[in-house]
Amino acid sequence: MRVMAQVAMVMNLDKCIGCHTCSVTCKQTWTNREGTEYVWFNNVETKPGIGYPKRYEDQERWRGGWVLDRRGKLKLRGGGRVRRLLSLFANPDLPSLDDYYEPITYDYDTLLNAPASEHTPVIRPKSALTGEDTAITWGANWEDDLGGAAEHAPGDPNLAAMTEKVKFEYERTFMFHLPRICEHCLNPACVSACPSGAMYKREEDGIVLVDQDRCRGWRMCVSACPYKKVYANHVTGKAEKCTFCFPRIEAGQPTVCAETCVGRLRYIGLVLYDADAVTAAVSVPDPADLLEAQRAVFLDPHDPAVAAAALEDGVPADWLEAARRSPVHKLISEYRIALPLHPEYRTAPMVWYIPPLSPVLDAVSTSEGDANDPDDVFHAIRDLRIPIEYLASLFTAGDTEVVAGVLMKLASMRGYMRARTVDGTVADDLLAATGMSAAQMEAMYRLLAIAKYDERYVIPAAHREDAAALAAQGAGCSLDVEGGPGMGGEDFHVLPTDNRIRLPLHVADAKEARR
């Protein structure tokens, strides 16, 4: 067992109102500059919908993530070293600007400086890339609140295996918002696919970054990422991606997207995991087993044996204490209500989601049921196959029972707290149905409903003795480019690869082969 710490995030989708504050603040902080006009490290999608870039979940088209070969060994879906070498200068699996969208601006001078006249001046949209007049035909969330979904959302890959009724009547049933950032995976496909070794995963906190000095712009990382959260800066020609706001994380502060989230739906904390078990976990044959396999990789920080091993492997004592208080660990491993996005990609993502209960409650109300009655909600969860199947395609590789179990637990929590608040009774039947104690149920309610700032974000600051190494690793990030936000300087140097994270065996072998 080799204990390592990972900074992770959980998002409660019931709280997301689709306001895009997280996207705008992230954009203003990290990608509000030339070369990244079309780039959104954080974006919020309306589901059902085809997403950003278009149909990014269709891995038959984009060939992202990992698959198992005939011997049961992991390999990149996009092919091995030979295939990547042959497509080095003409990558067939790279999204085009049309798959993202052409960013636009406006000729504001025409509006501001127009002379007085009979007619109101009109400003035309212009391409932010060419400066020429253009038409607005797509955007990062074109189906916002199902606005453009009638025409495009039936192309959502998650609806592909569902009936025609689901495809054409889903808008009567459910809709929710899905915020997305880089998953900072335990088994990142982008790291293994990079021919120049520019992508790396930091050893101390698991954040995946890009070494700008090593990046040669091959863009294999863009193709390999199944979530399409690595982007090409068209000015520098290099790859850029979400940095998990690592300068803030090092200072013990949450990411910008979490800090500014209106709905307070994001939780950030540490999880401890067994690095030696990652490869086996993402190699289980049945995709439906990947969720539990990844959960098994996470370690209990309250276990004395785990604590001793963590300290021996270099996890600081205060980080170990932070892992014990981590809201992420509670939501994923203790309460077991958080689920990963597309575990079937076999990257072991570290941004997890609590599926929305709202579509179920809406259906209960429509059928004249009582949304506060757990029995009515339970029946709706079982009978309302459309959202359960859709949510399962997102979070559990199609296993509807797991999603139904999570929604039932959330519904039980609401019913239990309502009974306790209204008449002071204890709904023992709901506790028995979920297998939780009264203390656990109330603690879960507090965390999901009324948790304070320091309960939602338990982030230990980086140690002073690690400052030099952290600064050196940060030198390779997308921050240090001309015109970028800029967090370094000329004195920064690239940390030797050996001081970065020790990757799973198959990834390490791939990097050694490239040398």
C-alpha positions as CSV (number, residue, x, y, z in Angstrom):
1,M,0.0,0.0,0.0
2,R,1.3,3.4,-1.0
3,V,-0.8,6.2,0.5
4,M,-1.1,9.5,-1.4
5,A,-3.3,12.5,-1.0
6,Q,-5.6,14.0,-3.6
7,V,-7.5,17.3,-3.7
8,A,-11.0,16.5,-4.9
9,M,-14.3,18.1,-5.5
10,V,-17.9,17.1,-5.1
11,M,-20.8,19.1,-6.7
12,N,-24.4,18.8,-5.5
13,L,-26.4,19.1,-8.7
14,D,-29.7,19.8,-6.8
15,K,-28.3,23.2,-6.0
16,C,-27.0,24.3,-9.4
17,I,-29.3,27.0,-10.9
18,G,-27.3,27.4,-14.1
19,C,-26.3,31.0,-13.4
20,H,-22.8,30.5,-14.9
21,T,-21.2,32.6,-12.2
22,C,-18.5,29.9,-11.8
23,S,-17.8,29.9,-15.5
24,V,-17.5,33.7,-15.8
25,T,-15.2,34.1,-12.7
26,C,-13.0,31.3,-14.0
27,K,-12.9,32.8,-17.4
28,Q,-12.0,36.2,-16.0
29,T,-9.3,34.7,-13.8
30,W,-7.6,32.2,-16.1
31,T,-8.6,32.5,-19.8
32,N,-9.5,36.1,-20.4
33,R,-6.6,36.7,-22.8
34,E,-5.6,36.2,-26.4
35,G,-5.4,32.6,-27.6
36,T,-8.0,31.3,-25.2
37,E,-11.1,33.1,-26.4
38,Y,-13.0,29.9,-27.0
39,V,-11.6,28.2,-23.8
40,W,-13.8,27.6,-20.7
41,F,-11.9,25.7,-18.0
42,N,-15.2,25.7,-16.2
43,N,-18.5,25.5,-18.1
44,V,-22.1,24.7,-17.1
45,E,-24.1,22.4,-19.5
46,T,-27.8,21.8,-19.6
47,K,-28.6,18.2,-19.6
48,P,-30.0,16.6,-21.8
49,G,-27.7,18.3,-24.3
50,I,-24.7,17.5,-26.5
51,G,-22.3,19.6,-24.5
52,Y,-19.1,21.5,-25.1
53,P,-17.5,20.6,-27.4
54,K,-20.3,19.0,-29.4
55,R,-20.9,15.4,-28.4
56,Y,-17.7,15.2,-26.3
57,E,-19.1,12.1,-24.7
58,D,-19.2,10.1,-28.0
59,Q,-15.9,8.2,-27.6
60,E,-16.6,6.2,-30.7
61,R,-15.9,9.5,-32.5
62,W,-13.3,11.2,-30.3
63,R,-11.6,8.1,-28.9
64,G,-10.8,9.5,-25.5
65,G,-10.0,7.6,-22.3
66,W,-9.0,4.0,-21.8
67,V,-10.2,0.6,-22.9
68,L,-9.1,-2.9,-22.1
69,D,-7.4,-5.0,-24.8
70,R,-7.9,-8.7,-25.4
71,R,-5.6,-9.6,-22.5
72,G,-7.5,-7.3,-20.1
73,K,-4.7,-4.7,-20.1
74,L,-5.4,-1.0,-20.2
75,K,-4.6,0.9,-23.4
76,L,-5.6,4.3,-24.7
77,R,-8.7,4.2,-26.8
78,G,-6.9,6.4,-29.3
79,G,-4.3,3.8,-29.9
80,G,-0.7,3.0,-28.9
81,R,2.5,4.8,-29.6
82,V,2.7,3.8,-33.3
83,R,-0.8,5.1,-34.1
84,R,-0.1,8.4,-32.2
85,L,3.2,8.7,-34.1
86,L,1.6,8.3,-37.4
87,S,-1.0,10.9,-36.6
88,L,1.4,13.3,-35.0
89,F,1.0,16.0,-37.6
90,A,-2.6,15.2,-38.7
91,N,-4.6,14.2,-35.6
92,P,-7.9,12.8,-36.9
93,D,-9.5,12.8,-33.4
94,L,-9.1,16.5,-32.7
95,P,-12.2,18.7,-32.2
96,S,-12.4,21.7,-34.6
97,L,-13.5,25.2,-33.8
98,D,-17.0,24.4,-35.0
99,D,-17.2,21.7,-32.3
100,Y,-16.4,24.3,-29.7
101,Y,-17.8,27.6,-31.1
102,E,-16.4,30.7,-32.7
103,P,-16.0,33.3,-30.0
104,I,-17.5,36.7,-30.8
105,T,-17.3,40.3,-29.8
106,Y,-19.0,43.5,-30.9
107,D,-18.0,46.7,-32.6
108,Y,-18.9,48.8,-29.5
109,D,-17.4,52.0,-31.1
110,T,-20.2,52.0,-33.6
111,L,-22.7,52.1,-30.7
112,L,-20.9,54.5,-28.4
113,N,-19.7,57.0,-30.9
114,A,-22.6,57.0,-33.4
115,P,-23.8,60.5,-34.2
116,A,-27.4,61.4,-33.4
117,S,-29.8,60.1,-36.0
118,E,-33.3,58.9,-36.5
119,H,-32.5,55.2,-36.1
120,T,-30.9,53.4,-33.2
121,P,-27.3,52.3,-34.2
122,V,-26.8,48.5,-34.5
123,I,-23.7,46.7,-33.6
124,R,-22.9,43.5,-35.5
125,P,-21.2,40.4,-33.9
126,K,-17.6,40.0,-35.0
127,S,-15.3,37.0,-34.7
128,A,-12.9,37.4,-31.7
129,L,-10.4,35.5,-33.8
130,T,-10.5,37.2,-37.2
131,G,-12.3,40.5,-36.4
132,E,-14.6,39.9,-39.4
133,D,-18.4,40.0,-39.3
134,T,-19.9,36.6,-38.3
135,A,-23.1,35.0,-37.3
136,I,-23.7,33.4,-33.9
137,T,-24.6,29.8,-34.5
138,W,-23.3,28.0,-31.5
139,G,-22.0,28.5,-27.9
140,A,-20.6,26.8,-24.9
141,N,-24.1,26.1,-23.6
142,W,-26.4,26.4,-26.6
143,E,-29.1,24.3,-25.0
144,D,-29.2,26.6,-21.9
145,D,-32.4,25.7,-20.0
146,L,-33.4,23.6,-22.9
147,G,-33.6,26.7,-25.1
148,G,-31.9,25.0,-28.1
149,A,-32.5,21.5,-27.1
150,A,-35.5,20.7,-29.3
151,E,-33.3,20.7,-32.4
152,H,-30.0,19.5,-31.0
153,A,-30.3,17.6,-27.7
154,P,-31.6,14.4,-29.3
155,G,-28.0,14.0,-30.4
156,D,-26.9,13.7,-26.8
157,P,-24.8,10.4,-26.7
158,N,-26.5,9.5,-23.3
159,L,-29.8,9.3,-25.1
160,A,-28.5,7.0,-27.9
161,A,-29.6,3.8,-26.2
162,M,-33.0,5.0,-25.1
163,T,-36.4,4.8,-26.8
164,E,-37.8,7.3,-29.3
165,K,-40.3,8.4,-26.6
166,V,-37.4,9.4,-24.4
167,K,-35.7,11.3,-27.1
168,F,-38.7,13.4,-28.1
169,E,-40.6,13.8,-24.8
170,Y,-37.8,14.1,-22.3
171,E,-38.4,17.9,-21.9
172,R,-41.6,17.1,-20.2
173,T,-39.8,15.1,-17.6
174,F,-36.5,16.6,-16.4
175,M,-33.7,19.0,-16.9
176,F,-30.7,19.8,-14.8
177,H,-27.4,21.7,-15.0
178,L,-24.0,20.0,-15.1
179,P,-21.0,22.1,-14.1
180,R,-17.7,20.6,-15.5
181,I,-14.0,21.2,-14.9
182,C,-11.0,19.0,-15.4
183,E,-11.4,15.8,-13.5
184,H,-7.8,15.7,-12.3
185,C,-8.0,11.9,-12.7
186,L,-6.1,9.3,-10.7
187,N,-5.4,7.6,-14.1
188,P,-5.2,10.5,-16.5
189,A,-5.3,9.6,-20.2
190,C,-3.9,13.0,-21.1
191,V,-0.7,12.4,-19.1
192,S,0.0,9.0,-20.8
193,A,-0.8,10.3,-24.3
194,C,1.5,13.3,-24.2
195,P,4.6,12.5,-26.5
196,S,6.8,15.1,-24.8
197,G,5.9,14.4,-21.2
198,A,4.5,17.9,-20.6
199,M,1.4,16.7,-18.8
200,Y,2.0,15.7,-15.2
201,K,0.2,15.0,-12.0
202,R,1.6,16.7,-8.9
203,E,2.7,14.3,-6.2
204,E,1.6,16.2,-3.2
205,D,-2.0,17.0,-4.2
206,G,-2.8,15.1,-7.4
207,I,-3.5,18.2,-9.5
208,V,-2.8,17.7,-13.2
209,L,-0.9,20.5,-14.9
210,V,0.9,21.3,-18.2
211,D,4.6,22.0,-18.3
212,Q,4.7,24.8,-20.9
213,D,8.5,24.4,-21.4
214,R,8.1,20.8,-22.4
215,C,4.8,21.2,-24.4
216,R,5.4,21.0,-28.1
217,G,1.8,21.4,-29.2
218,W,1.2,17.8,-30.4
219,R,-2.4,18.0,-29.0
220,M,-2.5,14.3,-28.2
221,C,-3.7,15.3,-24.7
222,V,-6.7,17.0,-26.2
223,S,-7.7,13.8,-28.0
224,A,-7.0,11.5,-25.1
225,C,-9.0,13.4,-22.6
226,P,-12.5,11.9,-22.7
227,Y,-14.0,15.0,-21.0
228,K,-12.3,17.3,-23.6
229,K,-11.0,19.6,-20.8
230,V,-7.6,20.1,-22.4
231,Y,-7.4,23.0,-24.9
232,A,-5.0,24.3,-27.4
233,N,-4.0,27.9,-27.1
234,H,-4.0,29.1,-30.7
235,V,-1.5,31.8,-30.1
236,T,1.2,29.9,-28.1
237,G,0.4,26.6,-29.8
238,K,0.6,24.9,-26.4
239,A,-1.9,22.9,-24.3
240,E,-3.8,24.6,-21.4
241,K,-6.3,23.2,-18.9
242,C,-7.9,23.8,-15.5
243,T,-5.3,24.1,-12.9
244,F,-7.7,23.6,-9.9
245,C,-6.6,27.1,-9.0
246,F,-3.4,25.6,-7.4
247,P,-2.0,28.9,-6.1
248,R,-5.2,29.3,-4.0
249,I,-5.2,25.6,-3.0
250,E,-1.6,25.9,-1.8
251,A,-2.7,28.8,0.4
252,G,-5.6,26.8,1.8
253,Q,-8.3,28.6,-0.2
254,P,-11.0,27.1,-2.5
255,T,-10.9,27.3,-6.3
256,V,-12.4,30.5,-7.8
257,C,-15.4,28.5,-9.2
258,A,-16.2,27.2,-5.7
259,E,-15.6,30.5,-4.0
260,T,-18.0,32.4,-6.2
261,C,-20.7,29.7,-6.6
262,V,-24.0,31.2,-5.9
263,G,-25.7,27.9,-4.9
264,R,-22.9,26.8,-2.6
265,L,-23.0,23.4,-4.3
266,R,-19.2,22.7,-4.4
267,Y,-17.2,20.9,-1.7
268,I,-13.5,20.6,-1.7
269,G,-11.3,18.4,0.5
270,L,-8.6,15.7,0.6
271,V,-9.0,12.0,0.0
272,L,-6.3,9.5,0.8
273,Y,-5.9,6.7,-1.8
274,D,-3.7,3.7,-2.4
275,A,-1.6,4.5,-5.4
276,D,-0.6,0.9,-5.9
277,A,-4.3,-0.1,-6.3
278,V,-5.3,2.4,-9.0
279,T,-4.3,0.3,-12.0
280,A,-6.2,-2.8,-10.8
281,A,-9.2,-0.7,-10.0
282,V,-9.5,0.9,-13.5
283,S,-8.9,-2.5,-15.1
284,V,-11.9,-4.4,-13.8
285,P,-13.6,-6.0,-16.8
286,D,-17.2,-4.9,-16.1
287,P,-17.7,-1.2,-16.4
288,A,-20.5,-1.4,-13.9
289,D,-17.9,-2.4,-11.3
290,L,-15.7,0.6,-11.8
291,L,-17.6,2.8,-9.3
292,E,-17.0,0.4,-6.4
293,A,-13.5,-0.4,-7.6
294,Q,-12.6,3.3,-7.4
295,R,-14.3,3.7,-4.0
296,A,-12.2,0.7,-2.8
297,V,-9.0,2.7,-3.7
298,F,-9.9,5.4,-1.3
299,L,-8.6,4.9,2.2
300,D,-10.2,5.6,5.6
301,P,-8.1,8.3,7.3
302,H,-9.6,7.3,10.6
303,D,-8.0,3.8,10.3
304,P,-4.8,3.8,12.5
305,A,-3.0,1.6,10.0
306,V,-3.8,4.0,7.2
307,A,-2.7,6.9,9.3
308,A,0.6,5.3,10.1
309,A,1.2,4.4,6.5
310,A,0.3,7.9,5.3
311,L,2.8,9.5,7.7
312,E,5.4,7.0,6.6
313,D,4.8,7.9,3.0
314,G,5.2,11.6,3.6
315,V,1.6,12.8,4.1
316,P,1.9,15.7,6.6
317,A,0.1,15.3,9.9
318,D,-2.1,18.3,9.3
319,W,-3.0,16.9,5.9
320,L,-4.0,13.7,7.5
321,E,-6.2,15.6,9.9
322,A,-7.7,17.5,7.0
323,A,-8.5,14.2,5.3
324,R,-10.4,13.1,8.4
325,R,-12.6,16.3,8.3
326,S,-12.9,16.2,4.5
327,P,-16.4,16.8,3.2
328,V,-15.4,15.0,0.0
329,H,-14.5,11.8,1.9
330,K,-17.8,11.9,3.7
331,L,-19.9,12.4,0.6
332,I,-18.1,9.7,-1.4
333,S,-17.1,7.0,1.1
334,E,-19.1,7.5,4.2
335,Y,-22.6,8.6,3.0
336,R,-22.0,7.2,-0.5
337,I,-24.2,9.7,-2.3
338,A,-21.5,11.2,-4.7
339,L,-20.9,9.5,-8.0
340,P,-18.1,10.0,-10.7
341,L,-18.8,11.4,-14.1
342,H,-18.5,8.6,-16.7
343,P,-16.5,6.0,-14.8
344,E,-16.5,3.8,-17.9
345,Y,-13.8,6.0,-19.3
346,R,-11.4,4.3,-16.8
347,T,-9.6,7.5,-15.8
348,A,-10.8,7.4,-12.2
349,P,-12.1,11.0,-12.1
350,M,-11.8,13.0,-8.9
351,V,-14.6,15.5,-9.5
352,W,-17.8,13.7,-8.3
353,Y,-21.5,14.6,-8.3
354,I,-24.5,14.2,-6.2
355,P,-27.3,13.4,-8.7
356,P,-30.3,15.8,-8.7
357,L,-33.4,14.7,-6.9
358,S,-35.4,17.6,-8.3
359,P,-36.6,15.9,-11.5
360,V,-38.1,13.2,-9.4
361,L,-39.8,15.6,-7.1
362,D,-41.2,17.5,-10.1
363,A,-42.7,14.3,-11.4
364,V,-44.3,13.5,-8.0
365,S,-45.9,17.0,-8.0
366,T,-47.2,16.5,-11.5
367,S,-48.8,13.2,-10.6
368,E,-50.5,14.9,-7.6
369,G,-48.3,13.1,-5.1
370,D,-46.7,14.5,-2.0
371,A,-43.1,15.4,-2.6
372,N,-42.6,15.3,1.1
373,D,-43.9,11.7,1.4
374,P,-41.0,9.3,1.0
375,D,-43.4,6.5,-0.2
376,D,-44.6,8.7,-3.1
377,V,-41.0,9.7,-3.9
378,F,-39.8,6.1,-3.8
379,H,-42.5,5.0,-6.2
380,A,-41.6,7.9,-8.5
381,I,-37.9,6.9,-8.4
382,R,-38.8,3.4,-9.4
383,D,-41.4,4.3,-12.0
384,L,-39.7,7.3,-13.6
385,R,-37.3,5.4,-15.8
386,I,-36.3,8.2,-18.0
387,P,-34.2,10.3,-15.5
388,I,-32.9,7.2,-13.7
389,E,-31.6,5.7,-17.0
390,Y,-30.2,9.0,-18.1
391,L,-28.5,9.7,-14.7
392,A,-27.1,6.2,-14.7
393,S,-25.6,6.7,-18.2
394,L,-23.8,9.7,-16.7
395,F,-22.6,8.5,-13.4
396,T,-22.7,4.7,-13.0
397,A,-22.0,3.3,-16.5
398,G,-25.7,2.4,-16.8
399,D,-26.4,0.9,-13.4
400,T,-29.8,2.3,-12.5
401,E,-29.9,0.6,-9.1
402,V,-27.0,2.6,-7.7
403,V,-28.6,5.9,-8.8
404,A,-32.0,4.9,-7.4
405,G,-30.3,4.0,-4.1
406,V,-28.7,7.5,-3.9
407,L,-31.9,9.3,-4.7
408,M,-33.8,7.2,-2.2
409,K,-31.2,8.1,0.5
410,L,-31.6,11.8,-0.4
411,A,-35.4,11.5,-0.3
412,S,-35.2,9.7,3.1
413,M,-33.1,12.5,4.5
414,R,-35.7,15.0,3.5
415,G,-38.5,12.9,4.9
416,Y,-36.6,12.3,8.2
417,M,-35.7,15.9,8.7
418,R,-39.2,17.1,7.9
419,A,-40.7,14.7,10.5
420,R,-38.2,15.7,13.1
421,T,-38.8,19.4,12.4
422,V,-42.6,19.4,12.1
423,D,-43.6,17.2,15.0
424,G,-40.4,16.1,16.6
425,T,-40.8,12.4,15.7
426,V,-38.0,10.1,14.7
427,A,-38.7,8.2,11.4
428,D,-37.0,5.0,12.4
429,D,-38.3,3.3,9.2
430,L,-36.4,5.8,7.1
431,L,-33.2,5.2,9.1
432,A,-33.6,1.5,8.7
433,A,-34.2,1.8,4.9
434,T,-31.0,3.7,4.4
435,G,-28.9,1.9,7.0
436,M,-27.9,5.1,8.6
437,S,-28.0,6.2,12.2
438,A,-29.9,9.4,13.4
439,A,-26.5,11.1,13.9
440,Q,-25.3,10.2,10.4
441,M,-28.6,11.4,8.8
442,E,-28.5,14.7,10.6
443,A,-24.8,15.2,9.8
444,M,-25.5,14.5,6.1
445,Y,-28.3,17.0,6.2
446,R,-26.1,19.6,7.7
447,L,-23.4,19.1,5.2
448,L,-25.8,19.2,2.2
449,A,-28.1,22.0,3.4
450,I,-26.6,24.4,5.9
451,A,-22.8,23.7,6.0
452,K,-20.7,26.7,6.7
453,Y,-17.7,27.8,4.7
454,D,-15.1,25.9,6.7
455,E,-17.2,22.8,6.5
456,R,-17.5,22.8,2.7
457,Y,-13.9,23.6,2.1
458,V,-11.3,21.7,4.2
459,I,-8.1,22.5,2.4
460,P,-4.7,22.3,4.2
461,A,-2.2,24.9,3.1
462,A,1.1,23.8,1.5
463,H,4.1,23.5,3.8
464,R,6.8,26.0,3.8
465,E,9.4,23.3,3.4
466,D,7.8,22.3,0.1
467,A,7.6,25.8,-1.3
468,A,10.6,25.5,-3.6
469,A,9.4,22.3,-5.1
470,L,5.9,23.6,-5.5
471,A,7.2,26.8,-7.2
472,A,9.3,24.7,-9.5
473,Q,6.4,22.5,-10.5
474,G,4.2,25.6,-11.1
475,A,6.7,26.9,-13.6
476,G,5.3,24.5,-16.2
477,C,1.7,25.5,-15.8
478,S,-0.3,27.5,-18.3
479,L,0.0,30.5,-16.0
480,D,3.5,31.2,-17.2
481,V,3.0,32.4,-20.7
482,E,3.4,35.8,-22.2
483,G,0.1,37.6,-21.6
484,G,-1.1,35.1,-19.1
485,P,-2.1,35.7,-15.5
486,G,1.5,35.1,-14.5
487,M,2.4,33.5,-11.3
488,G,6.1,32.9,-11.8
489,G,9.2,34.6,-13.1
490,E,12.6,34.1,-14.8
491,D,14.0,32.4,-11.7
492,F,11.5,29.5,-12.0
493,H,12.9,26.2,-13.2
494,V,11.3,23.0,-14.3
495,L,11.3,20.3,-11.6
496,P,12.9,17.0,-12.8
497,T,10.3,14.5,-13.8
498,D,11.4,12.1,-11.1
499,N,10.1,14.5,-8.5
500,R,6.7,14.5,-9.9
501,I,4.0,11.9,-9.2
502,R,4.9,8.2,-9.5
503,L,2.4,7.1,-12.1
504,P,0.6,3.8,-12.3
505,L,2.7,1.1,-13.9
506,H,1.2,1.2,-17.4
507,V,1.6,5.0,-17.5
508,A,5.1,4.9,-16.2
509,D,6.0,2.2,-18.8
510,A,4.6,4.4,-21.6
511,K,6.7,7.4,-20.5
512,E,9.8,5.2,-20.3
513,A,9.2,3.9,-23.8
514,R,9.0,7.5,-25.1
515,R,12.4,8.2,-23.7
